Amino acid sequence: MEAEAGLQVPPLSGRAPRGRCWVLPTALLCLYGFFASLRPSEPFLTRYLLGPDKNLTETQVFNEIYPVWTYSYLVLLFPVFLATDYLRYKPVILLQGLSLIVTWFMLLYAQGLLAIQFLEFFYGLVTATEIAYYSYIYSIVDLNLYQKVTSYCRSATLVGYTVGSICGQVLVSVANWSLFSLNVISLTSVSVAFATAWFLPMPQKSLFFHHVLRGQEQKVEISKVLRELWRDFLQCYSSRPMLCWSVWWAFSTCGYFQVINYTQGLWEMVLPSQRFEIYNGGVEAVSTLLGAVAVFAVGYIKVSWATWGEVALALFSFLIAAAVYVMDTVRNIWVCYASYVIFRIVYMLLITIATFQIATNLSMERYALVFGINTFIALALQTLLTLIVVDSSGLGLNIFTQFMIYASYFAAISLVFLVSGIYSVMKNYRRQEEMPSSSTASPPQCSE
């Protein structure tokens, strides 16, 4: 893959590590990702906040605390995106590790609405700095190792999250541990991750600001980087297929974030955890594992996405809408769990396909740009949705009404892509019909 127009610097034009030199940083990064994701208390966060440890009300948790994460993530995303590249990844990974420690320390000892809202800001910083974890390794390894190391790093976080969810469920259901104790384990795990990050080697180059040419490091001025990013933005989004997949990515990710953020709240209303046994950790583990299987299966699906992509997005988006609707209207916890598993599997499947389609024929610089912009748009939409639907300063709707709106939101996405997809299929069909007739037409004869 050669670098396209833009910064005109191949991602790996410098002296990247050779041979087994990539193994140590990859292993360290995977260890970091594993321990940073191993948080057994996370599936029980809503129960913990509503319980005797924090003694917060449902309105405070759903309408005043959780929205802070959305707002902080949006505000921090773009400056963190630039800072990650300018500082060459490792300092931002350390910042993420430190933010995780602050978040879980405050979960243990902070009290009151304002303190927990401040905690949510730090968690917004955690999610905004995830880009450093996923982009660090590309500055260390050669191009031919991209796919391998990417799978390792993503698998590490997936395994960490799954192990954490299973451990949390077993410790709560079998060993009868308190949620406070689970948060102690989470704090210990993220502290190990933070310690591991210090041993990561410092990269010599980055995608935008730091280049290595003929063994010499060259820095690029921020004004030039911004100009090139703007030019790349115009070129990338002028492509209709790119625009189509990006629009679905942004809108669906917005809805996905909302459902994920407030699902525990819905479960809590369906089956109060203070009076009944809940299995949030087990459900999170199952949905993650089955989602991983679906993602793996994507590589074996043979479909002409250029022709049927929009129709597929429409049909699967309708399935997501149906899962959210059932989760909201059938007030049975096991039906809610099953619908949530289907919701996550379908989304993970589609977002993987969208990623593949967007990444095709893009340089690493442009892929990072498109990924950042799509995520920013998703967060902007989510912020608007949160302000109107969730925030107490807006409508402040109850959790069941919220989920009815989210189901309608995905149904609207499905309808738009169904209409667009049918139009594209018919257009392609007409074009194919016209091609044989034009090829069989007699060529014009030259007059003598």
N, C-alpha and C positions, 0 to 999 in steps of 0.2 A: 504494500500500500504506500503510495507516494503522497507527500504533502501536496495539497491543492493550493490554489491561489489564496492569498491571505498573508500570513506572516512569512511564508516561503521558507519555512524551516522544517525539515523532516523531524518527527518526534524523536528519532534516535540517531541523529546525525553525529552526535558526539561519541566519546569513548565510553560506551556502555559496558558494564561488566560482562565478562565472557565466562564460558565453561560453567563451573559450579558456583561462581561468585553471586549468582542471583538467588541461590538456595537460602542463604542466611537471612537476607532482608525479607524474603518471601515468608520464611518460617516465622520470623519475629512479627511480621505484620499479621499473619494468620493467628498467632497466639494472642496478639492484641485484640483482633476482631472477635475471637472466641470468648475471651474473658470480658470484653466490653459488652457483649451480647448476653452473657450468662447472668440473667437477672431474674431469679425465681419469684420475686415479689411483684413483678410488673403485671402479670395477668390478674392480680388481686388489688390493683391500685385503688379502684373506686371503692371497693369494700373497706380498704384500709382508711381512706379519707372520711368515709361516712361512719366508721366505727368509733369505738371509745378512745382510740389513740389520738385522733384529730378532732372528732366530734363536730364535723362540719355538716351543714344541711345539704339537701339535694340541690336546692337552688344555687347555693354557693359553689358547689362542685361543678355542676353542669353549665351554669349560666355566667359565672364570674371567674372561675379558676381555669377550666379547660380552654376557654377562648384565648387566654394569654399566650399559650403555646403557639397558636396560629399566628397571632400578631407579631410575636418576637421572631419566629421563623422567617416570616416575610421580610421584616425590616433587616434582618441580619444576612439574608441569603446572598445578595449581590456583593456587599463589601467583603464578606467571607470568601466568596468565589474569587475575587481579585487578590485578596490577601493570601489565600492559599497558594496561588501560583507565585506571587511576589516573594513570599517567605520560604518557598520551596518545601511545602507540605509538612515536614516534620514538626515545626513549631505549632502548626494548627492541629495536628494529631495530638500533641501534648495538651493543647488547649481543650480539645474535646475530652481527653482523659480527666483533666482537672475539673471540667464542668460536670462530668459524670459523678465525680467524688462529691462536689458541692451539692449536686441534686440529691443524691442519696443520703448525705449527711443531714441535709435539711428535712428530708422525709422522716428521718429518725427523730430529730430534736426540735424542728421549727414548729411553732404553734400559731394559730390565728390565720385569718383570711389573707391579710397582706403578705405574710411570710410565705404562704403556700403559693400565692400569685408570683412572688419573686422567684420561688423554686421553679415555676413553669417557664419563666424567662430563661433560666439556665438550661432547662431541658430543650428549649427552642434553640439555644446555642449549640447543644449537643447534636441536634439533627441538622443544623445548618453547616456544621463542620464535618459531616459525614463525607463530603466531597473529597476531603483530604485523604481519608482512608482509601477510597476507591481510585484515586488518581496518583497517589504516591508511587505505587509500584511501576507505573509506566515510565517514570524518570530513572528507574534503576535497571530495568531489563531490556533486552533487545525485542524488536518487533515480532520476531517469530515465536516469542514466548508469551505474547499478550494474552492469547486465548487460555493458555494453561494457567498462568498466574491469576487471571481474572476469576477462573473457576475455583481456584484454591481459596482466594480471598472471600468470595461470596459464599462458598461452602462453609468456611470457618464461622462466619456470622450466623449462617443458617443453623449449623450444628449447635453453636452456643445458645442461640435463642430456644431451640428445641429442647436441649438438655436442661436449660434453666426452667422452662415451662413444666417439663416432666418432674423435675426435682421439687419445684414449688407445689405441684399438685400432690405428690407423694407425701411431702412433709406436712402439708395441711390435712390431708384426708387420712393418712395412715399413722403418722407420728404425732399428729395433733399439735404441731408447732404453731406459735403465734405469728401473726403477720409482721410484727416488729422483728422477730428473729429472722424471717425471710429477708427483710430489708438489711439486716446486718450482713447476711451472706452476700446480698447484691453489692453492698458497699465494699466488702472485702474483695469481691471479684473485679469490680471496676478499678480498685486500687492496684490490684495485680496488673491489670491492663495498662494503667498509667505508668507503673514501674517498667514494664516491658517496653513501652514506647521510647524510653530514654536510650535504649540500646540500638534503635534503628539508625543506620548510617544516613548522614545528611546528603541528599542529592546534590549533584553539581549543576543540574539543568532543570528547566521546567518548560511547560508548553509555550508560554507567552513571553515572560519577562527575562528568562535566563536561557541563553543558548550556548552550546559548546561547538565551536568551529575550529578545526585543526588544532585541537587541544587547548584552545584559549576560550575562557568564559567571556561572553558578550552580554551586556545588559541592554534591554530595549526600553525606551522611554514610555511612560504610561500614556502619553498623548497618542503616540503611534499605535500602541496596543488597542486603545479605544477606537481609533479610526479604522484599524483593520477588522476589529470585531464588528463594527457597524457595517462595513462593506460585506463581510461574510454573512451577517444577518440578512441583508437584502438579497444576496445571492441564494442562500439556503432556502428561504421561505418563498422564493419566486417559483419553486417547483411545486406543482399541484399535489403529487403523491406525498412529498415531504410535508406540505401544509396539512393535508388530510390526516395523516398519521399523527402529526403534532397536535392538531386540534383535539383529536380523540384522547391523546395522552394527557393533555392539560385538563380537559373537562372531566375525564374519568378519574384522574388522580385526585382532583378536587373532591369529588364524591367519595372516593375510597378513603381519603384522609378523614372526612367527616364521619363516615360509618365506623371506621376503626377507632376513632377518638371517643365515640359515645356508645359503642356497643356494650361495654361493661355496665354503663348506666342503664341501658335497656334491659339487660339481664337482671340487674338489681331490682328493677321495677317488676319484672315478671316473677322472679323468685328471690325474695329478700335473703341475703346471705347471712344475716344475723340469726335467722330462724331455721334455715335449711342448708344442707350440704351443697356446695357448688363445685363445678368441674372446669372452671375457666382455664386453668393451666393445661389440662388434658386436651381441651378443644383447641387451644392455640398450638399445641404440639402437633396434633393430628392435621390441622389445616396447613401448617407450615410444611410438614412432610409430604402430604398429598399435593400441595402446590409445587413443591420441588420436583415431584415425579412428573407433573404436568409440564413444567418448564423443560425438563429433560426430554420429554416426548415431542416437544416442538420441533426439534431438529430432524425428526423423522416424518413430519407432516408434509406431504407433497401437494401443495395448492398454489395456483396462480394468484398470488396476493394482489398483483397489479390489476387483475380483473375482478376477483371476488372479495378483495380485502374489505371494502366498505360494507358489503352485504354481511360478511362475517362479523364485523364490528357491530353492526346493527343487531344481529340475532343474539350474539353473546351479551351485548349490553342489555337487551330485553331480559335475558336469563338473570343477569345481575339485578335488574329492577324487580323481577319476580321474587328473587331470594330475599331482598330487602323488604318487599311488601309482606311476604309470608312471615318474616321475622317480626314485623311490626304488628300484624293483625292476629296471628295465631298465638295466643298468650300461653304457650307451653314451652318450657325451658329446653326440652330436647329438640323440639322443632326449631327453636331459635338457634341452638347449637348447630344442627344440621344445615340450616340455611346459611349460617355464617361460614361454615366450611365450604359450601358451594360458592358463596360469594368470593372468598379469598382465592380458591382454586381458579375460577374463571378469570378474575382480574390478573392474577400472576401469569396465567397463560397468555392473555391478550397483551399485557404490558411487555412481555418478552418478545412476542411477535412484532409489536410496534418498535421495540428497541432495535431488533434485527433490521427491519425495513428502513428505519431512519439512519442507522449506522452504515448501510450499504453505500459504498462509493464516497464516504466522508472521511476526511483526514481526522486524526485524533483531536486537533485543535477545534475543528468545526463541530465534531460530535460533542465535545465538552461545552461549546457555546450553545448548541441546540438543546442539549440536556438541561443546561442552566436556565435558558429562557423558558422552556416548557414547564420546568418546575416552578419558576417564578410566576408564570401565568396561572398555574394551578393554585398556588398559594394566594395570589391576588383574588382569584375567584372564591377560594375557600374563606378568605377574610371577609369578603362581601357577604357570602352566605352566612357566616358566623355572626356578623354584625346584625343582619336582618332577622335571622331565625333563632339564634341561640342566645346571644348576649342579652343581659338584663336591661341594657340601655336601648335595645331594639324590641322585637316582639317577645323575646324570652319565652318561647313556646315550651310546652312539656315534651318529654322525650319521645312519646308515642307520635305526637304530631310532627316532630322533627323527622322521624324515620319515614313517615308517610310522604313528606316533602322530598326526602332523599330518593325514595322509590320513584316518585314522579319525575325527579331530575334525571335519573338513569333512563326512564322510559322516554323522555324527551330526546335524550342523546340517541337512543335507538331509532326513534322516528326520523330524526334528521339524517342519520347515516343510511337508513333504509331507502329514503327517497333519493338521496345522492347516489347510493350504490346502484339502485335500479336504473337510474339515468345513465350512469357510467357503463353498465352492462349493455344496455340497449344501444348506446353510442358505439361501443366496441363491436357489437353484433352487426350494426349497419355498415360499419367500416369494413368488416370482413366480407360482407355481401357485395360491397362495391368493388373490392379488389379483384375478384375473378372476372367480373364484367369488364373492368378496365383493362385487365391483362389480355382478354380475348378479343378486344376491339382491334380492328385492322389498323395498322400504322398508316399515316398519311403518305400518299404517293407523290414523289417529286415530279413536277412537270418537265417534260423534255423541251 
